[in-house]
Amino acid sequence: MRIYKFGGASVKDADNVKNVGHVLRTVGYSDSLLIASAMGKTTNALEVVVHNYFQNRFDLAESVQVVKDYHLAILHDLFTDSTDAVYQAVDHLFESLTSFLLNNKSPNYNFVYDQIVSYGELLSTTILHHYLLCCNIENTWIDARNLIKTDTTYRDANVQWESTESAITQAIDKKELYITQGFIGSDYNGFSTTLGREGSDYSAAIFAYALNAESVTIWKDVPGVLNADPRYFDETTLLEQISYQEAIELAFYGASVIHPKTLQPLRQKEIPLYVKSFVNPTLAGTSVSKGADLKPAIPCFIVKKNQLLISLSSKDFSFIMEQNISDIFKLFCEYNIKVNVIQNSAISFSVCVEDKFNHFEELRQKLNDQYRVSYNENVSLYTIRHFDETSADRILQDKTLLLKQVNRETMQMVTRE
């Protein structure tokens, strides 16, 4: 069975939904499972709904209507018959969302976030399912929340592999075409959970692992895995073939084309991963497979924006030793702060982190009890895999270098514009 994953850009409007049908007809769709993300920037729009639910109830209904109008516009472009069953299905989803907003009693932000944001994937796959039926592409819609079982770590849930594998293998007939959602699952109480932002790639790997899939293909708006993000770098080169290990390294450091958790399940069963263009589906793209020698022959550049550079020193100028570092990392864990770079000296400890849950201010107050704390906000972390002599110069033009770290394969630099 082949797993196809289509991201938000590939289903962002009616033309792109139609293009999914074109891609399937071009590459074949028998014995396949299609996983789709929310349409376009729907997740961002639903995050506004979450914000208004907690902070601005006056604008809550309007923010829900923005999401509804966006999807209805796509429906009107795809389905000329206003009595088509898809309209009722989409209305039902919005009624369910509204019911949750009216009746929820939980004050847990992360729980509420997952219940609301998960509707993005439910909407996109519902529309895609009905559109493909209209194109005579027979398919079965299935709710990923019934298959991917997780713990209750809302917004970054951990997969319960045994129950997930069992549910998937019982539900999926490998001879049919299925459509399901990326990014979402459910806990043991049946409440929606999410697998972390951009987690649809990971969903594809979970299904592939459980089904012993032939391959996974991620359809992107780029021709494959590039040596740099074209949003930030003018000149990029396609990496035609790389190893699982190299892809894991690139994903770990923040390459946005592949979700960091995606590669390990695939590597365990040696399931090849292809990253291809939904604009030109016949192009080879990038293949990720077994092979220690499959390393890029050129430097690979990765950038993470909106980072924090935190420097700690002891108030009595004593050394920061292992016990101090252990205590600091416990706090990072407690406040869900992701550490990307560490640099230690005798009397100071510096880390570049990302604060995706906005807990830094609470953490800073806690750290202030024991340490002198200085920090830079909105810095950028550049990682260069397989760097050469000119790599750093390419990054540092018109930037201030705040921290630099180098090992055999990788150079990392924290900069300020």
N, C-alpha and C positions, 0 to 999 in steps of 0.2 A: 504493500500500500504506500502511496506517495502522500506526503503532507505538503500542502501549499499554504503559505501565510501571506496575507495581504494587509499591509499597514494602512494607517489613516489616510495618507496621501493618495493611495491607490483606489480609495472609495470616497473621495472627498466631495464629489458631485455626480450628477447623472451621467455625464460623459465618461467619467472614470469607472462608474459601476458598469456601464456598457462595455468598457474596455476589459473588465474582468471576464466577461463572457467571451470576448475575442481571445484573450490569453488562454482560457480553458480550451476553446476550440482549436487553438494553434498547437498547444503542447499535449493535449489529451487530458481527460478528466475521469476516466473509468478507474475504479479501485483507488479513489483519492479522498482525502479529507481536507477541506478548505477551512482555514482559520482566519477570521477578519478582526481588525481593530475597529474602534469607534471612527466615525466619518470625520475627516478633516480635523478641526480643532474642537470637536465635541467635548473631549475630556476637559479642556480648559473652560469651556462654557458651563459644564456641569460643576466644575470647581467653584465657579461664581455662584451657582445655586447653593452649594455647601456653605460658602461664605455668608451669603444672605440669610440662610437658615439660622445661623448662629448670631450674626452681627447686624443684619439689616432686613428684618421681616417685611418692611414696607415694600421693598423691591423684589421680594422672593417670587411672587407670581409672574412678574415681568421677565425675570431671568429664566424661569421655566418655559415661558412662551417663546423666548428667543431660540431655545433649543428645539421646541416643537415646530416653529416656523421654518427653521433651517431644514429639518427633515421633511416637512410637508412640501417644500419647494422642490426637493429632489424627487419626492413621490409624484408630483404633478408632471415633472419632466419625463418620468419613466413610465407612468401608467395613465393612459388616456381615459380609461374607464374608472370613474370615481366610485363605482360599486365593487371594485376589485377587493378581494379579501385582505389585501395588504393594508388598506386604510383602517379596517377594523382592528387588525393586529397591532398596528402602531398606536391607535387610540387606546387600546387596552393597556399597552405599556405605559403611556403617559397617565392613564387613570391609576395604575398601580403606583407610579412614582408620586403622584399627588396624594394618594392615600397614605403612603409612608410619611410624607411631609406633615400631614395633618395628625397622624396618630402615633408617631414615634415618641417614646418617653425617655430614650437613652440620651444622656448628656455627653457621651463618649464621642469626641470629634472624629477619631479614626474609624470607629464603627459606622457612624453616620456617613462619612465620606465614602466608604465602600458600598453602602446600600444605594447611594445616589449615583455615584460615578459609573457603577456597573451597567447602568441603563444605556450608556453609549454603545457598548458592544452588542447588547441585546437588540437595539434599534438597527444598527448597521447590518447585522446578520439576518434579521427579519426581512429587511428590504431586499437584500441581496438574494436571499432564498426565493422570494416571490418573483423577483425579476428573472432569475435563471429559469424558473418554471415557465414563465411567459416565453422564454427563448427555447422552449422544449429541451432544456437541460434538466433532466430529472434529478432531484436531490432531496435529502432529508435534513431538516433543521433539528439540531439537538442542543439542549441547554448544558453548557460546560459546567455549570454549577452542580449538576447532578453527577458529574464524572470526576472533576478535579477536587479532591477533598483536602482540606487544609486545617491548620490550627487556627487559633483566634488572634493571631498577630495581624490585625487589620492594617491595610495599606502595604504590607510587606509579608504576606502570609507564607508559611512553610508548608510544603506539600507533604501529605501523609501518603507515602508511596504505595504501600500495600493495598489500602482501600481504593486508591486512585486507579492502580493497575487493574484491580478486579472489576471496578465499575466500567472502565473503558473497554476492556476485552469482552465484557458481557453485552455492552450496548452497541458495539460497532461491528457491522458485517463488512469485511474487507472487500467485498465485490461491488459495493455501492459508493455513490458520491454523497458525502455528508458536509454540512456547513455548521460550524460552531464558532464560539467566541474565544478570542485571546484574552489574556490579562485577568480573567475572573475565575473564581471557584467558590466553594462554600465550606463553612465550618461544620462541626458535628451537630449543631442545632439547625442547620439549613440556611443560616444567614450568609449573605454574599461576602466574599473576601476578594482582595486583589493581590496580585503577585509582585507588586512594585511597578513604578512608572515604566512604560515601554515593555511591559512583561509579556506581550503577545508572542514574541520570539520564544520565550521560555515555555509558553503553552504549547507551541509547536513541538518543542523538544520533548515535553512530557508525553504528548500523544504518540510521538514517534517511538519513544522508549517503550511505552506500554504495548504498542502494536508491532514492535520489531519492524518498523517501516523500512521501505526500500531507500527512501531519501527524504530530505526536507528541503524545500525551496522557499526562500524569503524573497518576495517580489518588492523591489524598491524603485524609487524614482532616480536612482543612479545606476550605472552599468554594472556595478558589483562592489566589492570592497576596494576602496581607493586608499592610497598611501597618506591621504589627508582629507579633511572635511572641506568640500568645495565652498561651503558657506564662509570659511575663514581663510582659505588658501587659494591663490589664483591658479597655480599649476598643480595638477594632480595626475597620478598614474594608477591605472588599474592593476591590482594584484590578481593575476589569473589563477594562481593555485597557492594555498598556504596550508600548513599543518593545523591540526586541532590545537596543539600547544601554542603556536604563534597566534592563532585566533583568540585563544583564551587570554594570552598576554595583552593583546590589543584591546579586547573587551574589558579586561580588568582595569586597564589604565583609562578607559573612558571612550573608546571608539564607539560612536553612536550607531553604527550600521548593524551591530549584533549585540543583543542583550547579554550581559556578563554571565548569567546563569545558564545560557542556552547550550554551551558547548559540552559541559561535563556529561550530561545524559547521553548525548550523541556519541561522544568518544568512547564511553563504556561499552557500547554495542557496535562501534565502528560504522555508524550510520552517516553517510556523506551529507554535507550541507552545501547547498548552492545558493548564492546570492545573485539574483538576476534582475534585469530591468523589465518592468511591466510596460514600458514604452516600446521596447524592442525585444520581445520575448524569445526570439530565435538566437540572440547573441549568447555566447557561452557564459558570460559573467565570471564569477569567482567560484571555485570549488574548494571546500575545506574538507580535508581527509587525513588519514593516517600518514605519517612520514616526517621523521625528525629533520630531514634535510630540506623541507619545503619552507624556506625562509625568504622573506623579501630581499631582493638584491639592492634595494634602495632604502633610504631612511623613511620611516613612517611617523607622521606628526599627528598628535592628539592634543586637543585643547579642552579644558574644563573651565568655564566661565563662572563668575559669581562665587568664588571661593573665599574662605577666611584664612588668613595667616596669623596664627596665635603663637606668641612667645611667652614662656613662663620662666621666672627666676625666683629662687627662694628669697624670702624677706630678710634672712640673716646671712645671705651670701654663702650658705653652705652648698655642698655638692647636691645635684639632683641625681639620686641613685635609683637602683632597681625598684625599691619599695615605693619611692615617689612616682615613678613611671607607672607602676602597677596601679596605684591609686588613681592617677590621672586617667588611665584607660578605662577603669571602672566607671568613672564619671562620664566619659565619652559614650560608653555603652548605655549607661542609665538614661542619658539625654538624647540618644539616637543621633549622635554626631558621627559622620563617616570620616575616617582619617585616610588621607591620600598620600601624604609625605611626612616623614619623621626625620628630624635632625637634632642631635643631642650634643651638648658640650658640657664642660665641667659644672657650670653654674646656670645654664639655661637649657630650655627644651622647647623646640619649635615644631609646630605641626601645621600642615595645610589641610583644611577640612571643608566639608560641605554641610550646610545646616538645612536640609530639605524640610525638616519639620519645625523650623523656627524656634529652636530651644536654646540658642546660643546665649541669650541674655540671662536666662536662668542658670546656665552652666557657668557663665562669667562670674556671677555673684557667688557661686559656690567655690570657684577657684580662687577668688579674691580673699577668701578666709585664710588661705595658706601661702599663696604665691603673689608676686607682682605680675600683673597681666597686661601685656600690650598686644595690640592686634591691628591688622589692616583688613578692611572690608573690600569686597568687589575686586579681588585680585584674580589673575588667571593662572592656571597651572598648565604648562606645556610639557608633554612627554614626547621624547623622540626615541623610537626604537631603531636600533642599527644606525646610530648617528655617525656622521663623518665630520671633518674639520669645519665645514661651512654651515652645519646645521644650526648651531646656536646663533650665528650671525643672522641667519634668515629670520629667526624668531625675535631677536632683541632690537630690531630696528624700531626707533621711536618708543622704546619701552624702558622701564627701570627694573633692573634685576634685584629681587629681594632675597632669593634663596636659590641655590643650585646644588644638585646632587647627581653624581655620575657613578655607574657601575659598568661592567663589561659590555652589556648590550643596550643599556638605557640611560638616557640623560633626562633629568626633570628640572624644570625651572619655574619658579613662581615670580610673576612679573606684575607690574602696575603700569597702566597706560600713561 
